[in-house]
Amino acid sequence: MAARFRPLRQSVGEPRLPVTIRPTTADVEIARTIARRTSEPSEEIARALTWGADEKVLLALTAIGWLASRGADEALRRAANHAVLVAATASLLPHGMKRVFDQVRPDRRTVVGHLHGISFSGRREDAFPSGHALHMGALASAAGALPVGPRRAVRALAVCLSLTRVVVLAHWASDVVAGFAIGIALERFLRTWSGFPQGNARADPGSEKPKGPQRRSKDRSAAG
């Protein structure tokens, strides 16, 4: 992404913000292809699916989960605390970043896309970063504590929901990639305060090797 500074204040020596970010050539080509090939039904489906990564929905779900976990064991309470912390921080961070960075959304740069069903999303210059993708990156990172099957399913869902933001031309592809990466980094950083996952151990069945007498017994059997 190429960036240039647009002066917010004209006085000499004062800060020059926000930073205007331009889409890459690949971003533009992807958006043009989507605009030409989209249809109203496909856009409506993508826009419905994208609600699964909306901050309001995720905040509500994590709040419900936190309340439900109060009578559970320590591990589940710890996970719920972490989920609330991540959801709240992931909701605030994009709003702060969008005050620093300006980028015109792709749905404001197309005419063909609107003829094919694409509608407008959010504020005109709030493309970077994708808040939806940031939430999904955090979710994909937190899923590392799950067994292998659920972990893969959650991560696949997180990627698919993030890509809907590109399909509806709410964000450039690079906005989604950046948001997803920021979400991963944020979730890992917040583990310092939440202590999740407990013991930093992944919940894969059979991931731990047998210890002590049991392991030595198996070693002797293998040797025999």
C-alpha positions as CSV (number, residue, x, y, z in Angstrom):
1,M,0.0,0.0,0.0
2,A,1.3,3.4,-0.9
3,A,0.7,6.1,1.6
4,R,0.9,9.9,1.5
5,F,0.1,12.5,4.2
6,R,-2.9,14.8,3.9
7,P,-2.6,17.8,6.2
8,L,-5.3,18.0,8.8
9,R,-3.9,21.3,10.2
10,Q,-2.3,23.9,8.0
11,S,0.0,25.5,10.6
12,V,3.7,25.0,10.1
13,G,5.2,22.5,12.4
14,E,1.9,20.9,13.5
15,P,1.0,17.2,13.0
16,R,0.0,16.1,9.5
17,L,-2.7,13.6,10.0
18,P,-4.6,11.5,9.0
19,V,-2.5,9.4,6.6
20,T,-4.1,8.7,3.3
21,I,-3.6,5.1,2.1
22,R,-3.9,4.2,-1.6
23,P,-5.0,0.7,-2.7
24,T,-2.4,-1.5,-4.4
25,T,-2.6,-2.5,-8.1
26,A,-3.7,-6.0,-7.0
27,D,-6.4,-4.4,-4.8
28,V,-7.9,-2.5,-7.7
29,E,-7.8,-5.5,-10.0
30,I,-9.6,-7.7,-7.5
31,A,-12.2,-5.0,-6.8
32,R,-12.8,-4.5,-10.6
33,T,-13.3,-8.2,-11.1
34,I,-15.8,-8.5,-8.3
35,A,-17.7,-5.4,-9.5
36,R,-18.0,-6.9,-13.0
37,R,-19.0,-10.4,-12.0
38,T,-21.1,-9.8,-8.9
39,S,-24.9,-10.1,-8.9
40,E,-27.6,-8.8,-6.6
41,P,-28.4,-12.2,-5.1
42,S,-24.7,-13.0,-4.4
43,E,-24.1,-9.6,-2.9
44,E,-27.1,-10.0,-0.6
45,I,-25.9,-13.4,0.5
46,A,-22.4,-12.0,1.2
47,R,-23.8,-9.0,3.1
48,A,-25.9,-11.3,5.2
49,L,-23.0,-13.5,6.0
50,T,-20.8,-10.6,6.9
51,W,-23.0,-9.9,9.9
52,G,-21.3,-12.9,11.5
53,A,-18.2,-10.8,11.9
54,D,-19.9,-7.6,13.0
55,E,-18.6,-6.1,16.2
56,K,-22.1,-5.6,17.7
57,V,-23.0,-9.3,17.2
58,L,-19.7,-10.5,18.5
59,L,-19.9,-8.3,21.6
60,A,-23.4,-9.5,22.3
61,L,-22.4,-13.2,22.0
62,T,-19.3,-12.8,24.1
63,A,-21.3,-11.0,26.8
64,I,-23.9,-13.8,26.8
65,G,-21.1,-16.4,27.0
66,W,-19.4,-14.6,29.8
67,L,-22.6,-14.5,31.9
68,A,-23.2,-18.2,31.2
69,S,-19.7,-19.1,32.2
70,R,-19.9,-17.7,35.7
71,G,-21.0,-21.0,37.2
72,A,-18.5,-23.1,35.2
73,D,-15.0,-24.3,36.1
74,E,-12.0,-22.0,36.2
75,A,-10.8,-22.9,32.7
76,L,-14.1,-21.9,31.1
77,R,-14.3,-18.7,33.1
78,R,-10.8,-17.8,32.0
79,A,-11.7,-18.4,28.4
80,A,-14.8,-16.3,28.7
81,N,-12.9,-13.5,30.3
82,H,-10.4,-13.6,27.5
83,A,-13.1,-13.5,24.9
84,V,-14.7,-10.4,26.4
85,L,-11.4,-8.6,26.7
86,V,-10.5,-9.5,23.0
87,A,-13.9,-8.6,21.7
88,A,-14.0,-5.2,23.4
89,T,-10.4,-4.3,22.4
90,A,-10.9,-5.5,18.8
91,S,-14.0,-3.3,18.6
92,L,-12.2,-0.1,19.9
93,L,-8.9,-0.5,18.0
94,P,-10.2,-0.2,14.4
95,H,-12.2,3.0,15.3
96,G,-9.0,4.5,16.7
97,M,-6.9,3.5,13.6
98,K,-9.5,4.9,11.2
99,R,-9.0,8.3,12.8
100,V,-5.3,8.0,11.9
101,F,-5.7,6.4,8.4
102,D,-7.9,7.5,5.5
103,Q,-8.7,5.2,2.6
104,V,-11.7,5.4,0.3
105,R,-13.7,2.3,0.2
106,P,-13.9,0.4,-3.1
107,D,-17.7,0.7,-3.2
108,R,-17.1,4.5,-3.7
109,R,-14.8,3.9,-6.6
110,T,-17.2,1.8,-8.8
111,V,-20.2,2.4,-11.0
112,V,-20.4,-1.0,-12.5
113,G,-20.6,-2.7,-9.1
114,H,-23.6,-0.7,-8.1
115,L,-25.4,-1.6,-11.3
116,H,-24.8,-5.3,-10.4
117,G,-26.1,-5.0,-6.8
118,I,-23.3,-3.7,-4.7
119,S,-24.5,-1.2,-2.1
120,F,-22.6,1.4,0.0
121,S,-20.9,0.4,3.3
122,G,-20.1,2.6,6.2
123,R,-18.2,5.9,6.0
124,R,-16.5,6.7,2.7
125,E,-12.9,6.9,4.0
126,D,-13.0,4.2,6.6
127,A,-11.7,1.3,4.5
128,F,-8.5,0.7,6.5
129,P,-8.3,-1.5,8.4
130,S,-11.2,-4.0,8.2
131,G,-12.7,-4.2,11.6
132,H,-14.6,-7.4,10.7
133,A,-11.4,-9.1,9.6
134,L,-9.6,-7.9,12.8
135,H,-12.2,-9.7,14.9
136,M,-11.9,-12.8,12.7
137,G,-8.1,-12.8,13.0
138,A,-8.5,-12.7,16.8
139,L,-11.0,-15.5,16.7
140,A,-8.7,-17.6,14.4
141,S,-5.8,-17.0,16.8
142,A,-7.8,-17.9,19.9
143,A,-9.0,-21.1,18.2
144,G,-5.4,-22.4,18.6
145,A,-6.5,-23.7,22.1
146,L,-9.1,-26.0,20.6
147,P,-8.7,-29.6,19.4
148,V,-7.6,-29.9,15.8
149,G,-11.1,-30.5,14.3
150,P,-12.9,-27.5,15.8
151,R,-9.8,-25.4,15.4
152,R,-9.7,-25.9,11.6
153,A,-13.5,-25.3,11.4
154,V,-13.3,-22.0,13.3
155,R,-10.3,-20.8,11.3
156,A,-12.0,-21.7,8.0
157,L,-15.1,-19.8,9.1
158,A,-13.0,-16.8,10.2
159,V,-11.3,-16.6,6.8
160,C,-14.6,-17.0,4.9
161,L,-16.4,-14.3,6.9
162,S,-13.4,-12.0,6.4
163,L,-13.5,-12.5,2.6
164,T,-17.2,-11.4,2.5
165,R,-15.9,-7.8,3.2
166,V,-14.0,-8.0,-0.1
167,V,-17.0,-9.4,-2.0
168,V,-19.3,-6.6,-0.9
169,L,-16.5,-4.1,-1.8
170,A,-16.6,-2.6,1.7
171,H,-12.8,-3.1,1.9
172,W,-9.8,-3.7,-0.4
173,A,-8.2,-7.1,-0.1
174,S,-5.2,-5.6,1.6
175,D,-7.4,-4.0,4.2
176,V,-8.8,-7.5,5.1
177,V,-5.3,-9.1,5.2
178,A,-4.0,-6.3,7.4
179,G,-7.0,-6.4,9.7
180,F,-6.7,-10.2,10.0
181,A,-3.0,-10.0,10.9
182,I,-3.6,-7.2,13.5
183,G,-6.4,-9.4,15.1
184,I,-4.0,-12.3,15.5
185,A,-1.3,-10.1,17.0
186,L,-3.9,-8.4,19.3
187,E,-5.2,-11.7,20.6
188,R,-1.8,-13.1,21.3
189,F,-0.8,-9.8,23.1
190,L,-3.9,-9.8,25.3
191,R,-3.1,-13.3,26.6
192,T,-0.5,-11.6,28.8
193,W,-3.4,-10.2,30.9
194,S,-6.0,-12.9,30.6
195,G,-3.8,-15.9,31.1
196,F,-5.5,-17.7,28.3
197,P,-5.1,-20.5,27.4
198,Q,-4.3,-21.9,30.9
199,G,-0.8,-23.3,30.9
200,N,-0.4,-22.3,27.2
201,A,-1.3,-25.9,26.3
202,R,-3.2,-26.8,23.2
203,A,-6.2,-29.0,23.8
204,D,-5.3,-31.6,21.1
205,P,-6.1,-35.1,22.3
206,G,-3.0,-37.3,22.3
207,S,-0.7,-34.3,21.9
208,E,1.2,-35.1,25.1
209,K,3.7,-37.9,25.2
210,P,3.3,-40.5,27.9
211,K,5.6,-39.8,30.9
212,G,7.2,-41.8,33.7
213,P,6.7,-45.6,34.1
214,Q,4.1,-45.7,31.4
215,R,6.4,-44.3,28.8
216,R,9.3,-46.5,29.9
217,S,7.0,-49.5,29.7
218,K,6.0,-48.7,26.1
219,D,9.7,-48.1,25.2
220,R,10.6,-51.6,26.5
221,S,7.7,-53.1,24.6
222,A,8.9,-51.5,21.4
223,A,12.5,-52.6,22.1
224,G,11.3,-56.2,22.5
